[in-house]
Amino acid sequence: MRIVGGTHRGRTFYPPKNLPVRPTTDFGKEALFNILANRVAFESVHALDLFCGTGSISYELASRGCTAVTAVDEDYACCAFVKKTSDEFGLDGIKVIKNEVFRFLKNEKKQFDLIFADPPYEFRDTSKLPELIFGSDLLKPDGLLIIEHPAELNFEKETFFLEKRNYSKVNFSLLKKRFEKGLKNDRTGQ
């Protein structure tokens, strides 16, 4: 696996084969970050990487200038790998937390500019993530939630749905709560 952009572009990392992960493909990751490059000033972003797995998204965010990335996963081996790799790469802004994601979200008090969630495709509660994140006010004004999910999941009826992008077997849904003249949704202007 490799980092596709930023100061660490081209650096490779080799997760152990026994990690319980399905990493985002380099193709999907590159496409996603091309979209984000036009929407996000990475240097001023506090990001949250849920179900961080190998840390691929966390490394990408830090490589592009994010100085504060919180990576959360419940698997000890995943957390240990992300910590080890971020230390080796000198990505000091990555903080790794071993915790079950829903427990972490229910107890977290900080707000984030960007939240990326990549739960296992067989995870039954993926559809509950937007309600929990928006309901707990975990995004800063104009913050962005990105969920990687299987094709059969559809977030288009969610209040803050913005758009869906598909790259082969990789699907990203983007959701955003706007804060101008009260609450507005990018899609409806309401």
N, CA, C and O of each residue as an XYZ file, in Angstrom:
760
protein
N       0.859     -1.167      0.000
C       0.000      0.000      0.000
C       0.903      1.227      0.000
O       2.067      1.164      0.397
N       0.333      2.357     -0.460
C       1.160      3.555     -0.535
C       0.353      4.801     -0.214
O      -0.877      4.798     -0.267
N       1.072      5.864      0.121
C       0.474      7.179      0.294
C       0.471      7.827     -1.090
O       1.507      7.865     -1.753
N      -0.676      8.335     -1.532
C      -0.800      8.791     -2.922
C      -0.568     10.283     -3.113
O      -0.482     10.741     -4.252
N      -0.462     11.060     -2.026
C      -0.248     12.494     -2.203
C       0.398     13.145     -1.000
O       0.544     12.529      0.056
N       0.785     14.397     -1.173
C       1.347     15.178     -0.087
C       2.840     14.961      0.094
O       3.520     14.459     -0.801
N       3.340     15.346      1.262
C       4.779     15.308      1.537
C       5.335     13.892      1.588
O       6.535     13.701      1.390
N       4.506     12.906      1.847
C       4.953     11.516      1.931
C       4.505     10.693      0.721
O       4.493      9.462      0.761
N       4.141     11.389     -0.346
C       3.666     10.720     -1.562
C       4.656      9.641     -2.006
O       5.863      9.870     -2.080
N       4.112      8.466     -2.295
C       4.919      7.356     -2.778
C       5.469      6.457     -1.682
O       5.960      5.367     -1.977
N       5.401      6.884     -0.428
C       5.883      6.017      0.659
C       4.969      4.806      0.771
O       3.745      4.918      0.710
N       5.580      3.676      0.931
C       4.812      2.439      1.020
C       4.816      1.924      2.452
O       5.725      2.203      3.233
N       3.787      1.173      2.768
C       3.698      0.523      4.071
C       3.076     -0.845      3.858
O       2.297     -1.055      2.928
N       3.432     -1.765      4.728
C       3.074     -3.165      4.538
C       2.366     -3.704      5.776
O       3.017     -4.205      6.694
N       1.030     -3.605      5.808
C       0.295     -4.118      6.972
C       0.436     -5.636      7.080
O       0.523     -6.328      6.066
N       0.460     -6.142      8.291
C       0.475     -7.603      8.464
C      -0.763     -8.227      7.811
O      -1.845     -7.638      7.809
N      -0.586     -9.399      7.273
C      -1.691    -10.063      6.559
C      -2.827    -10.479      7.488
O      -3.941    -10.724      7.027
N      -2.559    -10.562      8.792
C      -3.594    -11.035      9.714
C      -4.489     -9.918     10.262
O      -5.348    -10.187     11.103
N      -4.311     -8.678      9.808
C      -5.198     -7.604     10.271
C      -6.599     -7.805      9.687
O      -6.735     -8.159      8.516
N      -7.636     -7.584     10.493
C      -9.014     -7.762     10.011
C      -9.486     -6.521      9.244
O     -10.342     -5.779      9.726
N      -8.926     -6.300      8.051
C      -9.195     -5.060      7.317
C      -9.532     -5.322      5.852
O      -9.235     -6.380      5.298
N     -10.161     -4.316      5.248
C     -10.398     -4.244      3.812
C     -10.003     -2.820      3.428
O     -10.857     -1.937      3.355
N      -8.710     -2.594      3.183
C      -8.250     -1.220      2.971
C      -8.863     -0.574      1.724
O      -9.159     -1.241      0.733
N      -9.040      0.738      1.809
C      -9.470      1.517      0.653
C      -8.403      1.361     -0.425
O      -7.211      1.479     -0.140
N      -8.820      1.099     -1.648
C      -7.850      0.929     -2.733
C      -7.125      2.242     -3.002
O      -7.658      3.320     -2.741
N      -5.909      2.145     -3.525
C      -5.162      3.347     -3.876
C      -5.938      4.162     -4.915
O      -5.933      5.392     -4.871
N      -6.604      3.474     -5.851
C      -7.398      4.161     -6.872
C      -8.540      4.953     -6.225
O      -8.744      6.124     -6.543
N      -9.277      4.316     -5.325
C     -10.382      4.993     -4.647
C      -9.895      6.129     -3.775
O     -10.509      7.195     -3.729
N      -8.779      5.900     -3.078
C      -8.209      6.920     -2.197
C      -7.758      8.135     -3.002
O      -8.006      9.274     -2.605
N      -7.097      7.894     -4.132
C      -6.638      9.001     -4.976
C      -7.826      9.807     -5.506
O      -7.784     11.037     -5.521
N      -8.876      9.121     -5.939
C     -10.072      9.804     -6.437
C     -10.726     10.632     -5.330
O     -11.117     11.777     -5.561
N     -10.844     10.065     -4.144
C     -11.450     10.789     -3.022
C     -10.643     12.041     -2.687
O     -11.221     13.112     -2.498
N      -9.338     11.925     -2.612
C      -8.524     13.076     -2.239
C      -8.456     14.120     -3.347
O      -8.194     15.290     -3.069
N      -8.686     13.723     -4.594
C      -8.816     14.718     -5.663
C     -10.068     15.566     -5.448
O     -10.053     16.771     -5.695
N     -11.141     14.942     -4.992
C     -12.378     15.675     -4.675
C     -12.131     16.600     -3.483
O     -12.497     17.775     -3.513
N     -11.512     16.063     -2.446
C     -11.288     16.840     -1.230
C     -10.331     18.008     -1.445
O     -10.449     19.029     -0.769
N      -9.395     17.875     -2.368
C      -8.415     18.934     -2.615
C      -9.095     20.254     -2.984
O      -8.566     21.330     -2.706
N     -10.267     20.165     -3.608
C     -11.004     21.367     -4.005
C     -11.975     21.859     -2.937
O     -12.615     22.896     -3.117
N     -12.094     21.133     -1.833
C     -13.072     21.479     -0.799
C     -12.472     21.710      0.580
O     -13.108     22.316      1.442
N     -11.261     21.235      0.789
C     -10.701     21.207      2.133
C      -9.320     21.855      2.163
O      -8.460     21.546      1.337
N      -9.118     22.749      3.115
C      -7.779     23.293      3.385
C      -7.167     22.397      4.456
O      -7.357     22.633      5.649
N      -6.445     21.385      4.039
C      -5.973     20.338      4.950
C      -5.187     20.877      6.132
O      -5.265     20.316      7.225
N      -4.432     21.949      5.943
C      -3.578     22.469      7.005
C      -4.378     22.932      8.229
O      -3.845     22.977      9.337
N      -5.641     23.271      8.030
C      -6.444     23.768      9.156
C      -7.505     22.761      9.602
O      -8.429     23.112     10.336
N      -7.374     21.534      9.165
C      -8.388     20.516      9.434
C      -8.018     19.649     10.627
O      -6.890     19.169     10.743
N      -9.003     19.456     11.524
C      -8.908     18.450     12.581
C      -9.778     17.292     12.100
O     -10.996     17.430     11.980
N      -9.142     16.144     11.823
C      -9.836     15.023     11.188
C     -10.002     13.847     12.142
O      -9.217     13.650     13.069
N     -11.048     13.079     11.881
C     -11.341     11.866     12.628
C     -11.461     10.723     11.628
O     -12.265     10.788     10.697
N     -10.666      9.683     11.820
C     -10.667      8.499     10.955
C     -11.234      7.337     11.758
O     -10.553      6.760     12.605
N     -12.503      7.000     11.476
C     -13.198      5.932     12.203
C     -13.008      4.594     11.500
O     -13.016      4.531     10.271
N     -12.838      3.528     12.270
C     -12.531      2.204     11.733
C     -11.243      2.334     10.915
O     -11.206      1.931      9.752
N     -10.200      2.889     11.509
C      -8.999      3.291     10.767
C      -8.229      2.130     10.155
O      -7.471      2.345      9.209
N      -8.391      0.921     10.648
C      -7.744     -0.239     10.030
C      -6.244     -0.102      9.910
O      -5.541     -0.057     10.920
N      -5.740     -0.035      8.682
C      -4.293      0.068      8.429
C      -3.770      1.490      8.644
O      -2.558      1.700      8.692
N      -4.676      2.471      8.774
C      -4.262      3.864      8.917
C      -4.076      4.583      7.605
O      -3.624      5.727      7.589
N      -4.412      3.945      6.510
C      -4.180      4.497      5.181
C      -4.737      5.917      5.011
O      -4.053      6.791      4.479
N      -5.966      6.146      5.460
C      -6.581      7.478      5.329
C      -5.909      8.461      6.283
O      -5.694      9.617      5.918
N      -5.576      8.031      7.482
C      -4.889      8.904      8.438
C      -3.549      9.371      7.886
O      -3.220     10.553      7.983
N      -2.767      8.453      7.303
C      -1.472      8.833      6.737
C      -1.666      9.832      5.597
O      -0.917     10.798      5.459
N      -2.678      9.575      4.797
C      -2.954     10.453      3.648
C      -3.294     11.862      4.129
O      -2.792     12.845      3.584
N      -4.141     11.959      5.144
C      -4.514     13.265      5.697
C      -3.293     13.990      6.258
O      -3.088     15.173      5.985
N      -2.486     13.277      7.042
C      -1.296     13.890      7.638
C      -0.279     14.285      6.563
O       0.359     15.332      6.671
N      -0.129     13.464      5.544
C       0.801     13.762      4.462
C       0.398     15.029      3.713
O       1.249     15.733      3.169
N      -0.900     15.315      3.687
C      -1.405     16.492      2.973
C      -1.503     17.729      3.870
O      -2.003     18.768      3.440
N      -1.034     17.619      5.101
C      -0.936     18.801      5.942
C      -1.791     18.840      7.183
O      -1.660     19.771      7.978
N      -2.672     17.857      7.389
C      -3.473     17.835      8.622
C      -2.529     17.655      9.815
O      -1.744     16.709      9.855
N      -2.611     18.548     10.762
C      -1.741     18.455     11.922
C      -2.412     17.732     13.087
O      -1.753     17.417     14.077
N      -3.717     17.464     12.981
C      -4.440     16.763     14.043
C      -5.375     15.727     13.414
O      -6.414     16.072     12.852
N      -4.991     14.465     13.518
C      -5.798     13.355     13.008
C      -5.994     12.372     14.151
O      -5.024     11.893     14.739
N      -7.248     12.072     14.466
C      -7.569     11.072     15.478
C      -8.008      9.806     14.758
O      -8.988      9.819     14.014
N      -7.290      8.722     14.978
C      -7.573      7.440     14.321
C      -8.135      6.483     15.364
O      -7.509      6.244     16.397
N      -9.321      5.934     15.089
C     -10.010      5.084     16.060
C     -10.286      3.704     15.455
O     -10.788      3.591     14.336
N      -9.953      2.674     16.206
C     -10.277      1.302     15.806
C     -10.345      0.463     17.075
O      -9.666      0.764     18.057
N     -11.161     -0.588     17.058
C     -11.271     -1.424     18.247
C     -10.270     -2.575     18.248
O     -10.113     -3.255     19.261
N      -9.591     -2.800     17.124
C      -8.652     -3.909     17.036
C      -7.265     -3.474     17.522
O      -6.688     -2.513     17.015
N      -6.752     -4.193     18.502
C      -5.452     -3.840     19.083
C      -4.341     -3.857     18.032
O      -3.518     -2.942     17.986
N      -4.313     -4.899     17.181
C      -3.243     -5.020     16.182
C      -3.291     -3.874     15.178
O      -2.247     -3.373     14.761
N      -4.488     -3.457     14.789
C      -4.617     -2.311     13.872
C      -4.061     -1.054     14.526
O      -3.282     -0.323     13.915
N      -4.458     -0.806     15.757
C      -3.984      0.393     16.470
C      -2.469      0.383     16.623
O      -1.817      1.410     16.431
N      -1.905     -0.772     16.966
C      -0.458     -0.887     17.129
C       0.250     -0.617     15.801
O       1.283      0.053     15.776
N      -0.298     -1.133     14.700
C       0.314     -0.912     13.384
C       0.269      0.562     12.989
O       1.262      1.103     12.502
N      -0.871      1.213     13.194
C      -0.997      2.631     12.843
C      -0.033      3.469     13.670
O       0.625      4.364     13.139
N       0.053      3.187     14.952
C       0.974      3.928     15.825
C       2.417      3.739     15.359
O       3.165      4.709     15.235
N       2.803      2.495     15.102
C       4.169      2.184     14.672
C       4.485      2.874     13.339
O       5.545      3.482     13.194
N       3.583      2.782     12.382
C       3.825      3.353     11.054
C       3.858      4.870     11.097
O       4.722      5.484     10.470
N       2.936      5.488     11.825
C       2.941      6.951     11.901
C       4.204      7.447     12.595
O       4.731      8.496     12.225
N       4.700      6.719     13.591
C       5.966      7.078     14.241
C       7.128      6.948     13.258
O       7.981      7.833     13.187
N       7.165      5.851     12.502
C       8.240      5.639     11.523
C       8.249      6.729     10.455
O       9.315      7.161     10.015
N       7.067      7.172     10.039
C       6.957      8.191      8.993
C       7.097      9.613      9.544
O       7.151     10.574      8.776
N       7.156      9.745     10.864
C       7.257     11.073     11.457
C       5.970     11.863     11.355
O       5.997     13.093     11.302
N       4.841     11.172     11.328
C       3.525     11.822     11.251
C       3.016     12.019     12.677
O       2.146     11.289     13.152
N       3.576     13.017     13.341
C       3.327     13.241     14.764
C       1.907     13.664     15.094
O       1.481     13.536     16.242
N       1.172     14.159     14.127
C      -0.172     14.652     14.392
C      -1.228     13.568     14.473
O      -2.395     13.868     14.725
N      -0.848     12.310     14.264
C      -1.824     11.213     14.323
C      -1.890     10.663     15.746
O      -0.895     10.193     16.297
N      -3.085     10.735     16.322
C      -3.337     10.184     17.657
C      -4.192      8.933     17.478
O      -5.272      8.999     16.891
N      -3.721      7.810     17.973
C      -4.422      6.529     17.810
C      -5.175      6.203     19.097
O      -4.617      6.258     20.193
N      -6.459      5.861     18.939
C      -7.296      5.496     20.082
C      -7.903      4.115     19.835
O      -8.582      3.891     18.832
N      -7.646      3.193     20.766
C      -8.272      1.869     20.687
C      -9.609      1.948     21.414
O      -9.665      2.101     22.635
N     -10.673      1.841     20.640
C     -12.010      1.916     21.223
C     -13.017      1.425     20.187
O     -12.773      1.505     18.983
N     -14.131      0.925     20.659
C     -15.234      0.587     19.766
C     -15.805      1.917     19.265
O     -16.051      2.824     20.060
N     -16.013      2.034     17.965
C     -16.338      3.320     17.341
C     -17.605      3.952     17.907
O     -17.603      5.148     18.198
N     -18.676      3.201     18.070
C     -19.913      3.793     18.567
C     -19.760      4.261     20.015
O     -20.323      5.287     20.396
N     -19.013      3.527     20.810
C     -18.740      3.957     22.180
C     -17.927      5.253     22.156
O     -18.213      6.185     22.909
N     -16.920      5.308     21.295
C     -16.110      6.521     21.169
C     -16.989      7.716     20.773
O     -16.887      8.788     21.370
N     -17.846      7.529     19.770
C     -18.686      8.633     19.275
C     -19.659      9.124     20.353
O     -19.903     10.326     20.465
N     -20.206      8.214     21.132
C     -21.160      8.604     22.171
C     -20.505      9.397     23.297
O     -21.172     10.182     23.971
N     -19.201      9.195     23.506
C     -18.500      9.861     24.594
C     -17.650     11.054     24.152
O     -17.188     11.827     24.991
N     -17.444     11.206     22.862
C     -16.561     12.267     22.367
C     -17.236     13.629     22.481
O     -18.421     13.772     22.176
N     -16.483     14.615     22.916
C     -17.019     15.977     23.088
C     -16.432     16.957     22.078
O     -17.005     18.023     21.851
N     -15.286     16.610     21.461
C     -14.654     17.511     20.494
C     -15.421     17.504     19.179
O     -16.144     16.558     18.868
N     -15.250     18.568     18.419
C     -15.805     18.638     17.074
C     -14.674     18.520     16.062
O     -13.529     18.869     16.349
N     -15.008     18.029     14.884
C     -14.032     17.788     13.829
C     -14.468     18.497     12.551
O     -15.657     18.721     12.324
N     -13.490     18.846     11.723
C     -13.769     19.447     10.423
C     -14.109     18.384      9.390
O     -14.886     18.625      8.466
N     -13.521     17.207      9.557
C     -13.678     16.124      8.594
C     -13.735     14.808      9.359
O     -12.876     14.528     10.195
N     -14.751     14.006      9.067
C     -14.860     12.666      9.648
C     -14.949     11.675      8.502
O     -15.810     11.786      7.630
N     -14.046     10.704      8.517
C     -14.055      9.637      7.525
C     -14.367      8.338      8.251
O     -13.740      8.023      9.262
N     -15.333      7.583      7.742
C     -15.712      6.309      8.353
C     -15.663      5.211      7.303
O     -16.277      5.326      6.242
N     -14.936      4.156      7.603
C     -14.823      3.017      6.691
C     -15.059      1.728      7.463
O     -14.137      0.940      7.673
N     -16.322      1.520      7.890
C     -16.602      0.294      8.651
C     -16.487     -0.945      7.766
O     -16.566     -0.842      6.541
N     -16.301     -2.108      8.375
C     -16.312     -3.343      7.579
C     -17.620     -3.412      6.781
O     -18.670     -3.004      7.279
N     -17.562     -3.917      5.569
C     -18.763     -3.945      4.725
C     -19.886     -4.769      5.346
O     -21.059     -4.512      5.073
N     -19.546     -5.757      6.178
C     -20.581     -6.572      6.818
C     -21.112     -5.938      8.108
O     -21.996     -6.505      8.751
N     -20.596     -4.793      8.486
C     -21.013     -4.104      9.707
C     -22.470     -3.683      9.580
O     -22.832     -2.994      8.626
N     -23.312     -4.089     10.529
C     -24.760     -3.875     10.413
C     -25.208     -2.453     10.702
O     -26.275     -2.047     10.241
N     -24.432     -1.689     11.446
C     -24.880     -0.379     11.902
C     -24.320      0.797     11.105
O     -24.398      1.937     11.564
N     -23.762      0.548      9.932
C     -23.202      1.635      9.125
C     -24.241      2.723      8.855
O     -23.924      3.912      8.892
N     -25.473      2.318      8.586
C     -26.526      3.295      8.269
C     -26.858      4.217      9.439
O     -27.485      5.258      9.243
N     -26.444      3.848     10.657
C     -26.715      4.671     11.840
C     -25.656      5.757     12.068
O     -25.842      6.636     12.910
N     -24.558      5.700     11.329
C     -23.467      6.654     11.548
C     -23.879      8.113     11.352
O     -23.559      8.937     12.208
N     -24.576      8.475     10.267
C     -24.934      9.892     10.110
C     -25.779     10.432     11.258
O     -25.520     11.531     11.750
N     -26.773      9.683     11.686
C     -27.630     10.134     12.775
C     -26.835     10.341     14.061
O     -27.027     11.333     14.763
N     -25.945      9.403     14.364
C     -25.138      9.525     15.573
C     -24.170     10.708     15.485
O     -24.034     11.466     16.446
N     -23.505     10.870     14.353
C     -22.512     11.933     14.198
C     -23.173     13.311     14.164
O     -22.736     14.223     14.866
N     -24.214     13.468     13.360
C     -24.890     14.766     13.296
C     -25.680     15.038     14.575
O     -25.738     16.174     15.047
N     -26.289     13.984     15.133
C     -27.062     14.149     16.361
C     -26.205     14.510     17.561
O     -26.670     15.181     18.482
N     -24.953     14.067     17.553
C     -24.031     14.382     18.646
C     -23.228     15.649     18.381
O     -22.374     16.030     19.181
N     -23.506     16.296     17.260
C     -22.855     17.569     16.907
C     -21.331     17.430     16.894
O     -20.617     18.269     17.442
N     -20.845     16.360     16.260
C     -19.409     16.094     16.225
C     -18.693     16.805     15.078
O     -17.463     16.828     15.031
N     -19.462     17.385     14.152
C     -18.852     18.124     13.053
C     -18.912     19.615     13.326
O     -19.920     20.128     13.812
N     -17.826     20.306     13.010
C     -17.810     21.765     13.104
C     -18.702     22.333     12.007
O     -19.048     21.613     11.071
N     -19.088     23.619     12.098
C     -19.868     24.232     11.016
C     -19.184     23.996      9.673
O     -17.979     24.202      9.529
N     -19.958     23.571      8.716
C     -19.493     23.226      7.366
C     -18.565     22.010      7.345
O     -17.852     21.802      6.364
N     -18.563     21.206      8.411
C     -17.761     19.985      8.444
C     -18.306     18.944      7.490
O     -19.480     18.982      7.120
N     -17.459     18.020      7.096
C     -17.797     17.022      6.090
C     -17.664     15.616      6.673
O     -16.664     15.292      7.314
N     -18.686     14.785      6.442
C     -18.669     13.373      6.806
C     -18.572     12.559      5.522
O     -19.351     12.760      4.590
N     -17.619     11.646      5.481
C     -17.456     10.755      4.334
C     -17.568      9.333      4.852
O     -16.873      8.942      5.789
N     -18.458      8.562      4.228
C     -18.624      7.160      4.614
C     -18.296      6.292      3.411
O     -18.877      6.457      2.339
N     -17.357      5.360      3.595
C     -17.092      4.358      2.567
C     -17.994      3.171      2.875
O     -18.067      2.720      4.018
N     -18.684      2.666      1.851
C     -19.697      1.643      2.113
C     -19.922      0.766      0.892
O     -19.504      1.111     -0.213
N     -20.596     -0.388      1.096
C     -20.930     -1.246     -0.041
C     -22.013     -0.602     -0.912
O     -22.751      0.271     -0.455
N     -22.096     -1.036     -2.146
C     -23.018     -0.446     -3.122
C     -24.474     -0.513     -2.675
O     -25.256      0.378     -3.007
N     -24.854     -1.544     -1.933
C     -26.267     -1.692     -1.555
C     -26.723     -0.698     -0.499
O     -27.926     -0.527     -0.305
N     -25.809     -0.045      0.182
C     -26.199      0.989      1.152
C     -26.434      2.306      0.413
O     -25.682      2.673     -0.490
N     -27.488      3.004      0.815
C     -27.833      4.255      0.143
C     -28.121      5.321      1.197
O     -28.994      5.151      2.047
N     -27.376      6.414      1.128
C     -27.540      7.507      2.087
C     -28.264      8.713      1.482
O     -28.333      9.765      2.118
N     -28.795      8.583      0.288
C     -29.381      9.718     -0.426
C     -30.582     10.331      0.280
O     -30.905     11.491      0.026
N     -31.250      9.595      1.153
C     -32.408     10.142      1.861
C     -32.026     10.797      3.185
O     -32.879     11.358      3.873
N     -30.743     10.725      3.541
C     -30.271     11.380      4.757
C     -30.394     12.895      4.595
O     -30.150     13.429      3.513
N     -30.767     13.572      5.652
C     -30.991     15.019      5.626
C     -29.816     15.785      5.046
O     -30.014     16.724      4.274
N     -28.605     15.405      5.401
C     -27.436     16.189      5.007
C     -26.639     15.540      3.875
O     -25.461     15.846      3.689
N     -27.282     14.642      3.118
C     -26.612     14.008      1.987
C     -26.180     15.061      0.970
O     -26.947     15.964      0.636
N     -24.976     14.939      0.493
C     -24.427     15.866     -0.486
C     -24.254     15.187     -1.842
O     -24.778     15.653     -2.854
N     -23.509     14.076     -1.849
C     -23.299     13.342     -3.099
C     -22.709     11.973     -2.814
O     -22.203     11.698     -1.726
N     -22.793     11.115     -3.843
C     -22.204      9.778     -3.769
C     -21.240      9.650     -4.938
O     -21.531     10.076     -6.055
N     -20.101      9.062     -4.661
C     -19.108      8.779     -5.694
C     -18.814      7.289     -5.684
O     -18.724      6.668     -4.625
N     -18.665      6.720     -6.887
C     -18.415      5.299     -7.033
C     -17.153      5.105     -7.865
O     -17.017      5.679     -8.946
N     -16.237      4.298     -7.358
C     -14.999      3.975     -8.061
C     -14.824      2.466     -8.010
O     -14.252      1.926     -7.062
N     -15.322      1.793     -9.036
C     -15.321      0.344     -9.105
C     -16.128     -0.200     -7.916
O     -17.333      0.045     -7.847
N     -15.510     -0.921     -6.988
C     -16.248     -1.468     -5.848
C     -16.218     -0.545     -4.641
O     -16.742     -0.892     -3.582
N     -15.612      0.625     -4.788
C     -15.497      1.572     -3.691
C     -16.574      2.643     -3.835
O     -16.670      3.298     -4.873
N     -17.380      2.818     -2.795
C     -18.455      3.818     -2.790
C     -18.228      4.782     -1.630
O     -18.009      4.364     -0.493
N     -18.284      6.069     -1.932
C     -18.173      7.096     -0.907
C     -19.445      7.931     -0.926
O     -19.871      8.397     -1.983
N     -20.054      8.121      0.250
C     -21.149      9.075      0.386
C     -20.628     10.244      1.207
O     -20.006     10.057      2.253
N     -20.890     11.457      0.716
C     -20.462     12.672      1.393
C     -21.691     13.353      1.968
O     -22.696     13.526      1.278
N     -21.608     13.736      3.225
C     -22.702     14.414      3.909
C     -22.137     15.668      4.564
O     -21.017     15.669      5.075
N     -22.930     16.733      4.542
C     -22.438     18.003      5.063
C     -23.585     18.807      5.643
O     -24.641     18.955      5.028
N     -23.357     19.320      6.833
C     -24.324     20.185      7.493
C     -23.845     21.615      7.318
O     -22.729     21.946      7.721
N     -24.664     22.462      6.727
C     -24.256     23.849      6.475
C     -24.844     24.755      7.532
O     -25.946     24.523      8.029
N     -24.102     25.781      7.867
C     -24.521     26.711      8.908
C     -24.509     28.137      8.367
O     -23.625     28.924      8.707
N     -25.474     28.467      7.537
C     -25.615     29.828      7.033
C     -27.091     30.189      7.140
O     -27.946     29.471      6.622
N     -27.388     31.282      7.801
C     -28.785     31.706      7.982
C     -29.610     30.549      8.514
O     -30.638     30.189      7.939
N     -29.158     29.973      9.607
C     -29.806     28.780     10.146
C     -29.182     27.563      9.505
O     -28.143     27.676      8.856
N     -29.776     26.424      9.667
C     -29.234     25.212      9.086
C     -29.652     25.109      7.633
O     -30.823     25.278      7.294
N     -28.683     24.830      6.785
C     -28.963     24.638      5.373
C     -28.340     23.340      4.912
O     -27.307     22.912      5.427
N     -28.949     22.748      3.980
C     -28.423     21.552      3.353
C     -27.902     21.970      1.983
O     -28.618     22.632      1.231
N     -26.662     21.596      1.641
C     -26.078     21.960      0.356
C     -26.984     21.566     -0.817
O     -27.100     22.298     -1.801
N     -27.616     20.410     -0.695
C     -28.369     19.871     -1.815
C     -29.683     20.625     -2.025
O     -30.059     20.898     -3.165
N     -30.385     20.964     -0.944
C     -31.711     21.544     -1.107
C     -31.741     23.037     -0.886
O     -32.676     23.709     -1.321
N     -30.712     23.580     -0.203
C     -30.713     25.007      0.115
C     -31.712     25.351      1.199
O     -31.985     26.527      1.439
N     -32.263     24.342      1.858
C     -33.265     24.581      2.896
C     -32.644     24.578      4.264
O     -33.342     24.764      5.260
